[in-house]
């Protein structure tokens, strides 16, 4: 080849040009293939929370971005347009906007030398995947897109969506010991700071209605106490926002433990009608729960009363039998010794017998279900004494 080039320099130059052209075409084809291949960043699952779930760039995605950046170095003057999209049922645009920062950071980590701009785009799939799509852009479009993105990030819609996902955490309590009527729910971590941010945005639109749903952590169950605890926490959030000047219409509802995501408070925009409906539903549920709790307490008290030791005495008064239940010892009644029939001659003022209706002159017929009419005085007295000593002492 060297001798040929010496004989015909023009022929040698043609070969080099052809080789360079072939290399350029090959690199261009490889770049176009990379540009035409979308990169899946993450799968967005609802309910999505930016601060809980995050948008993480995996090592595999970082490698795909590095491969693209490396291929772009063959076109250093090219401008790259990155479109970020997802097709979840709600908040697609906001989720794509939130993904701008981590995606941009990934390209910077790969040392991209080209000019690049990022834009949220329409969802291109039905799976909820967060996808990056690529194309060559223009400087004019870059300026326009970056202006639009900046306006979107500064918009009330995005800032509202963003702050509503800020975590609000509470001090852990022992569920069995929590009393919503007495105990306070205490914020922990950055909750107070996050409430400040939420309130500042809400105050921009004081008529905007909001719903606040509270959830408990742990295993899924229907324990009414989880409803009470999560409701108390949502009301604490509402009160805290009101103290910060956010007087928006807000409905608070406790959901209990209905999933395995964990303890949390979720805020979301809603309608004025929904606020009224939720508050009505919660009030009715509370009234029902209180009524059921009162009923159970009454039943428990009645059972406890029924389980207490009792002494049933049957007396005769005016030729009629009178049954009286005594529950305390001493009984507080007196009768003549060694005299049958046994008749009450005296009652201790304020004593158990007097309180339960025993009267002077009554004749004792039965102790519990044992008749004493055929017993000797000693046996009848022993039966009565032993039965009364089983009663709790007054």
ChimeraX attribute file (.defattr): number of C-alpha atoms within 10 A of each C-alpha:
attribute: neighborCount
match mode: 1-to-1
recipient: residues
	/A:1	7
	/A:2	9
	/A:3	8
	/A:4	10
	/A:5	13
	/A:6	11
	/A:7	11
	/A:8	11
	/A:9	12
	/A:10	10
	/A:11	12
	/A:12	16
	/A:13	12
	/A:14	11
	/A:15	12
	/A:16	11
	/A:17	11
	/A:18	12
	/A:19	12
	/A:20	12
	/A:21	12
	/A:22	12
	/A:23	12
	/A:24	14
	/A:25	12
	/A:26	12
	/A:27	16
	/A:28	16
	/A:29	12
	/A:30	15
	/A:31	21
	/A:32	17
	/A:33	11
	/A:34	21
	/A:35	21
	/A:36	12
	/A:37	14
	/A:38	14
	/A:39	20
	/A:40	18
	/A:41	22
	/A:42	17
	/A:43	14
	/A:44	20
	/A:45	13
	/A:46	10
	/A:47	9
	/A:48	15
	/A:49	19
	/A:50	17
	/A:51	12
	/A:52	12
	/A:53	11
	/A:54	14
	/A:55	22
	/A:56	12
	/A:57	16
	/A:58	11
	/A:59	10
	/A:60	12
	/A:61	17
	/A:62	18
	/A:63	13
	/A:64	17
	/A:65	22
	/A:66	19
	/A:67	14
	/A:68	22
	/A:69	21
	/A:70	16
	/A:71	18
	/A:72	24
	/A:73	14
	/A:74	13
	/A:75	15
	/A:76	12
	/A:77	11
	/A:78	17
	/A:79	19
	/A:80	22
	/A:81	22
	/A:82	23
	/A:83	19
	/A:84	29
	/A:85	28
	/A:86	30
	/A:87	22
	/A:88	21
	/A:89	12
	/A:90	12
	/A:91	14
	/A:92	20
	/A:93	21
	/A:94	19
	/A:95	25
	/A:96	24
	/A:97	21
	/A:98	19
	/A:99	23
	/A:100	20
	/A:101	12
	/A:102	14
	/A:103	22
	/A:104	15
	/A:105	12
	/A:106	20
	/A:107	17
	/A:108	14
	/A:109	12
	/A:110	18
	/A:111	12
	/A:112	19
	/A:113	17
	/A:114	15
	/A:115	15
	/A:116	18
	/A:117	21
	/A:118	22
	/A:119	20
	/A:120	23
	/A:121	19
	/A:122	13
	/A:123	20
	/A:124	16
	/A:125	13
	/A:126	10
	/A:127	14
	/A:128	19
	/A:129	20
	/A:130	24
	/A:131	22
	/A:132	25
	/A:133	18
	/A:134	19
	/A:135	14
	/A:136	12
	/A:137	16
	/A:138	16
	/A:139	14
	/A:140	8
	/A:141	12
	/A:142	19
	/A:143	11
	/A:144	11
	/A:145	17
	/A:146	14
	/A:147	11
	/A:148	13
	/A:149	17
	/A:150	11
	/A:151	12
	/A:152	17
	/A:153	15
	/A:154	12
	/A:155	11
	/A:156	15
	/A:157	12
	/A:158	19
	/A:159	17
	/A:160	19
	/A:161	20
	/A:162	19
	/A:163	21
	/A:164	26
	/A:165	19
	/A:166	22
	/A:167	19
	/A:168	23
	/A:169	18
	/A:170	16
	/A:171	10
	/A:172	11
	/A:173	12
	/A:174	6
	/A:175	13
	/A:176	8
	/A:177	9
	/A:178	16
	/A:179	13
	/A:180	15
	/A:181	8
	/A:182	6
	/A:183	12
	/A:184	14
	/A:185	20
	/A:186	13
	/A:187	16
	/A:188	12
	/A:189	12
	/A:190	12
	/A:191	17
	/A:192	16
	/A:193	11
	/A:194	17
	/A:195	20
	/A:196	17
	/A:197	18
	/A:198	23
	/A:199	22
	/A:200	17
	/A:201	19
	/A:202	24
	/A:203	16
	/A:204	12
	/A:205	13
	/A:206	14
	/A:207	14
	/A:208	16
	/A:209	20
	/A:210	22
	/A:211	22
	/A:212	24
	/A:213	21
	/A:214	26
	/A:215	26
	/A:216	27
	/A:217	16
	/A:218	15
	/A:219	12
	/A:220	12
	/A:221	11
	/A:222	12
	/A:223	11
	/A:224	14
	/A:225	18
	/A:226	24
	/A:227	21
	/A:228	23
	/A:229	24
	/A:230	27
	/A:231	26
	/A:232	22
	/A:233	29
	/A:234	27
	/A:235	20
	/A:236	17
	/A:237	23
	/A:238	23
	/A:239	15
	/A:240	16
	/A:241	23
	/A:242	14
	/A:243	11
	/A:244	16
	/A:245	15
	/A:246	23
	/A:247	19
	/A:248	18
	/A:249	17
	/A:250	29
	/A:251	24
	/A:252	24
	/A:253	25
	/A:254	23
	/A:255	21
	/A:256	25
	/A:257	24
	/A:258	17
	/A:259	15
	/A:260	12
	/A:261	14
	/A:262	13
	/A:263	19
	/A:264	19
	/A:265	25
	/A:266	18
	/A:267	23
	/A:268	14
	/A:269	16
	/A:270	16
	/A:271	14
	/A:272	16
	/A:273	9
	/A:274	16
	/A:275	20
	/A:276	14
	/A:277	13
	/A:278	17
	/A:279	16
	/A:280	13
	/A:281	13
	/A:282	17
	/A:283	13
	/A:284	12
	/A:285	13
	/A:286	15
	/A:287	12
	/A:288	12
	/A:289	14
	/A:290	12
	/A:291	12
	/A:292	12
	/A:293	13
	/A:294	12
	/A:295	12
	/A:296	12
	/A:297	12
	/A:298	12
	/A:299	12
	/A:300	12
	/A:301	12
	/A:302	12
	/A:303	11
	/A:304	10
	/A:305	12
	/A:306	10
	/A:307	9
	/A:308	12
	/A:309	16
	/A:310	19
	/A:311	21
	/A:312	18
	/A:313	20
	/A:314	21
	/A:315	24
	/A:316	16
	/A:317	15
	/A:318	10
	/A:319	8
	/A:320	8
	/A:321	14
	/A:322	17
	/A:323	15
	/A:324	16
	/A:325	17
	/A:326	21
	/A:327	21
	/A:328	21
	/A:329	18
	/A:330	18
	/A:331	23
	/A:332	17
	/A:333	19
	/A:334	15
	/A:335	19
	/A:336	12
	/A:337	10
	/A:338	12
	/A:339	11
	/A:340	17
	/A:341	18
	/A:342	22
	/A:343	20
	/A:344	18
	/A:345	14
	/A:346	16
	/A:347	19
	/A:348	14
	/A:349	11
	/A:350	10
	/A:351	16
	/A:352	21
	/A:353	23
	/A:354	18
	/A:355	15
	/A:356	14
	/A:357	13
	/A:358	23
	/A:359	18
	/A:360	16
	/A:361	16
	/A:362	19
	/A:363	22
	/A:364	23
	/A:365	23
	/A:366	19
	/A:367	18
	/A:368	17
	/A:369	11
	/A:370	14
	/A:371	14
	/A:372	20
	/A:373	14
	/A:374	11
	/A:375	14
	/A:376	14
	/A:377	17
	/A:378	12
	/A:379	12
	/A:380	23
	/A:381	16
	/A:382	12
	/A:383	17
	/A:384	17
	/A:385	13
	/A:386	10
	/A:387	17
	/A:388	22
	/A:389	14
	/A:390	14
	/A:391	18
	/A:392	13
	/A:393	11
	/A:394	10
